[in-house]
């Protein structure tokens, strides 16, 4: 079940974006919580990192440096 939801995430994102575009008042209650929600998302992404991910940064630093400079 979770795999199906995850696989269809781009579809969910597009559908919610379209709904928010056409009915912004429905999503106005989320506005004060955007910072908190983004914090939770970033924490969840960080928790999934492995040691191999960090090793890759040290063995191939060019993409990381490019991302920092272009940001």
C-alpha positions as MATLAB code, in Angstrom:
seq = 'XXXXXXXXXXXXXXXXXXXXXXXXXXXXXXXXXXXXXXXXXXXXXXXXXXXXXXXXXXXXXXXXXXXXXXX';
ca = [
       0.000    0.000    0.000;
       2.729    2.460    0.965;
       4.674    1.571   -2.188;
       1.662    2.478   -4.319;
       1.223    5.830   -2.559;
       4.934    6.548   -2.927;
       4.971    5.554   -6.592;
       2.022    7.851   -7.282;
       3.445   10.803   -5.320;
       3.975   12.980   -8.433;
       0.318   12.494   -9.301;
      -0.770   13.438   -5.761;
       1.440   16.530   -5.857;
      -0.036   17.673   -9.176;
      -3.611   17.031   -8.039;
      -3.150   18.941   -4.778;
      -1.435   21.780   -6.659;
      -4.332   22.040   -9.091;
      -6.839   21.977   -6.226;
      -4.917   24.723   -4.405;
      -4.740   26.813   -7.566;
      -8.477   26.695   -8.156;
      -9.517   26.862   -4.492;
      -6.833   28.701   -2.503;
      -9.202   29.418    0.389;
      -9.375   25.681    1.090;
      -5.643   25.629    1.786;
      -5.362   28.941    3.667;
      -5.284   27.115    6.993;
      -2.005   25.442    6.029;
      -0.156   28.752    5.512;
       0.843   29.321    9.165;
       2.262   25.791    9.332;
       4.409   25.801    6.180;
       7.680   26.274    8.078;
       6.878   23.449   10.475;
       5.814   21.127    7.657;
       8.978   21.863    5.662;
      11.055   21.211    8.782;
       9.432   17.805    9.204;
       9.983   16.976    5.525;
      13.654   17.964    5.663;
      14.159   15.964    8.865;
      12.554   12.910    7.285;
      14.806   13.249    4.241;
      17.894   13.612    6.420;
      17.031   10.578    8.509;
      17.009    8.409    5.385;
      20.610    9.290    4.475;
      23.139    6.507    4.830;
      26.886    6.502    5.419;
      27.331    5.652    1.722;
      25.560    8.898    0.804;
      28.092   10.918    2.788;
      31.008    8.923    1.379;
      29.800    9.748   -2.126;
      29.981   13.464   -1.270;
      33.648   13.129   -0.334;
      34.575   10.990   -3.346;
      32.713   13.214   -5.842;
      32.571   16.733   -4.386;
      32.121   18.542   -7.736;
      28.308   18.137   -7.956;
      27.941   19.256   -4.335;
      30.125   22.310   -4.889;
      28.213   23.156   -8.083;
      24.933   22.912   -6.174;
      26.206   25.205   -3.438;
      27.549   27.773   -5.910;
      24.430   27.729   -8.088;
      22.109   27.975   -5.118;
];
